[in-house]
Amino acid sequence: MSFIKEFKDFAMRGNLIDMAIGIVIGAAFGLVTKSFIEGIFLPLVGLIFQVDDLSNHVFHIGKSTVMIGSFIGAIINFTIVAFAMFVIIKGMNALKKKDAEAPTTPPEPTKQEKLLEEIRDLLKK
């Protein structure tokens, strides 16, 4: 029974759930950027360089086909995703740094502490 409880505690830990959400959002973001690169960006670049569609650009070496357009698209897609992750993490680190640098004010003294301070002050007199 303790194994099941241990697994439940592990699965419900906040960090694990946050990581799972991050992976799902990252995968969805990767699909969006891939669609943008292959459907919009590479065709426009192909127009500029007078190639039909850069994502479908290939060249042949002997009997082999080299899919250079697909490779270029993957590199651009990776660069966009990596840059977006860099910006997000940089922003999160800046927020954490602000929280760490925020001055902490001492807690308000309780009634008992105030009373003890008054007694101490009276005894000093």
C-alpha positions in Angstrom: 0.0 0.0 0.0 2.9 2.4 0.7 4.1 2.1 -2.9 0.8 3.4 -4.2 0.8 6.2 -1.7 4.4 7.1 -2.6 3.5 7.1 -6.4 0.5 9.3 -5.7 2.6 11.8 -3.7 5.2 11.8 -6.5 2.6 12.3 -9.3 0.7 15.1 -7.5 3.9 17.0 -6.6 3.6 20.6 -8.0 6.9 20.5 -9.9 5.9 17.3 -11.9 2.6 18.8 -12.9 4.2 22.1 -13.9 6.8 20.2 -16.0 4.0 18.2 -17.7 2.1 21.4 -18.6 5.3 22.9 -19.9 6.0 19.9 -22.1 2.5 20.0 -23.6 2.6 23.8 -24.2 6.1 23.4 -25.7 5.0 20.7 -28.1 2.0 22.8 -29.2 4.3 25.8 -29.7 6.6 23.7 -31.8 3.7 22.6 -34.0 2.6 26.3 -34.5 6.1 27.4 -35.4 6.6 24.4 -37.7 3.3 25.3 -39.5 4.4 29.0 -39.7 7.8 28.1 -41.2 6.6 25.5 -43.7 3.4 27.3 -44.7 4.3 31.0 -44.7 8.0 31.7 -44.1 9.7 29.3 -46.5 7.3 29.9 -49.4 7.9 33.6 -49.1 11.7 33.0 -49.0 11.3 30.8 -52.0 9.6 33.7 -53.9 12.5 36.0 -53.0 15.1 33.6 -54.3 13.0 32.5 -57.3 12.5 29.0 -56.0 8.9 27.5 -56.1 8.8 26.6 -52.4 11.9 26.4 -50.3 10.5 23.8 -48.0 10.1 21.4 -51.0 13.5 22.3 -52.5 15.7 19.3 -53.2 18.7 18.5 -55.2 20.0 15.2 -56.5 23.4 13.6 -56.0 23.5 10.5 -58.2 20.4 8.4 -57.2 20.1 10.2 -53.8 17.8 13.0 -53.1 18.9 15.7 -50.6 16.0 17.5 -49.0 17.8 20.8 -48.2 14.6 22.8 -47.9 13.2 20.6 -45.1 16.5 20.8 -43.3 16.6 24.6 -43.5 13.0 24.7 -42.2 13.9 22.5 -39.2 16.9 24.7 -38.4 14.7 27.9 -38.5 12.0 26.2 -36.5 14.5 25.2 -33.8 16.0 28.7 -33.7 12.6 30.3 -33.2 11.6 27.8 -30.4 14.9 28.1 -28.7 14.8 31.9 -28.8 11.2 31.9 -27.4 12.2 29.6 -24.6 15.3 31.8 -23.8 13.1 34.9 -23.6 10.5 33.1 -21.3 13.2 31.8 -19.0 15.0 35.1 -18.9 11.8 36.8 -17.9 11.1 34.2 -15.2 14.6 34.6 -13.8 14.2 38.4 -13.7 10.9 38.0 -11.7 12.6 35.5 -9.3 15.5 37.9 -8.9 13.1 40.8 -8.1 11.3 38.6 -5.5 14.6 37.7 -3.9 15.8 41.3 -3.7 12.6 42.6 -2.3 13.2 44.0 1.2 11.4 42.0 3.8 9.7 44.0 6.5 9.7 42.5 10.0 6.3 41.2 11.1 4.1 43.5 13.2 4.6 42.7 16.9 1.8 40.9 18.6 -0.1 42.3 21.5 1.8 40.2 23.9 5.2 41.5 22.5 4.0 45.1 22.7 3.0 44.6 26.3 6.4 43.0 27.1 8.1 45.9 25.4 6.1 48.4 27.6 7.0 46.4 30.7 10.7 46.4 29.7 10.6 50.2 29.1 8.9 50.8 32.5 11.5 48.6 34.3 14.3 50.6 32.7 12.9 53.8 34.2 
